């Protein structure tokens, strides 16, 4: 029997549980009472408890948000497989271990074809839920169809025509009752590497970013929840810009429109 | 005994230049240095570990693709990567419609930028809010501690890493960990204590000896001597 050893084991094991040291210090159990009694006469173990508290205060948030160690290799493999070629030899993608990440464009081809047909036909058919890389194309397209139908059925949907340079165009549809907004555009072209299309709303001269658009082929789109008043004030401008990824700036406006 | 002198760590600028020339080792070194903070930022903003991991991957892909754009005269790499991470995390949130937009189409738009509001809200609920303190020295220490802890996690034996993450990240009790892993409770306790001691030594390197275990009396055969060969229960 060694009181120091036993006390420190109890302290360490309590420290790793949320609130564990407080519970131990309360002395509510027979084991805790023994430890508390030891602490009362042992400055070294009392200091050890104080240090454990300090360490825990630093350690808990760090470990709580620590990345999975396996993410390192997944990230390196992802960059190796999809990054721009650089000086070092490249590893064929077929040799890259499976990377657990969403692949939003996997199902986009089918959706893009449908979008082109719908837009050329003059009808807005897009009501895209958050792109979910886990969905297969059929599931995603079914989701789009159902959500589009629901939006139109809301009865208060409004449509904004977005215009830009010749060959570019888009449509924005919103529904106050559904609290949803969908933006789709064609003719913008594939964004240059490192850039993306972002849609936005400008109210009273203040531009508010809605989000980065998904794209496939010649079609870009975005959909999301937006708090929309039943009566939309005049002067609201809607648009799409080409923005460098990660850059906070406004980018280059490519489409605009208003009700 | 080998030569204990070591080269000073390469600066971010040196590593980025090497990475731009195609060095994957440089990319790995930059990951080790910055991924813990990027992941913490993304997790704090999104509250979703899967999304946070996606953000980490996207940030390092951006770094690889746009290495030439990094100019240390303009700002630190940590700040640049942090900015990319925040934008990617917020875009993810919006794209996934995980929360209603803060956009108001009504008159009198004096709302703060959505990104700022989101950051502020995230900071309020952040478990590690104290680590995000504006004190630059504290932030630097926190950043260093994150990187050091992440490195220690990677280097430690798998069983120890497993128990410490289950304890701190999943907040499981010792008994729950034993049940989850099918290990004897005594084994879980021993491995937990070893892992904790490693973590405390890492913290002591960053914050000073007040984080390290108190030395035990010579006669004490405490298993706190973790650099020894203490057996497992």
Interface residues (C-beta under 8 A of the other chain):
Chain A: X2 X4 X5 X8 X9 X12 X13 X15 X16 X17 X18 X44 X45 X47 X48 X51 X54 X55 X57 X58 X59 X60 X61 X62 X63 X64 X65 X66 X67 X68 X69 X71 X72 X74 X75 X76 X78 X79 X80 X82 X83 X84 X86 X87 X88 X99 X100 X101 X102 X129 X130 X131 X179 X193 X194 X201 X203 X204 X206 X208 X209 X210 X211 X212 X214 X222 X223 X224 X225 X226 X227 X228 X229 X232 X233 X236 X245 X246 X247 X248
Chain B: X19 X20 X21 X22 X23 X24 X27 X28 X31 X32 X35 X36 X39 X40 X43 X44 X49 X50 X52 X53 X54 X56 X57 X60 X61 X62 X64 X65 X66 X83 X84 X87 X88 X91 X94 X95 X96 X97 X98 X99 X100 X101 X102 X103 X104 X105 X106 X107 X108 X109 X111 X113 X114 X126 X127 X128 X129 X130 X131 X142 X145 X146 X149 X150 X153 X154 X161 X164 X165 X167 X168 X169 X171 X173 X174 X189 X192 X193 X196 X197 X199 X200 X203 X207 X210 X211 X212 X213 X214 X216 X217 X220 X221 X222 X223 X224
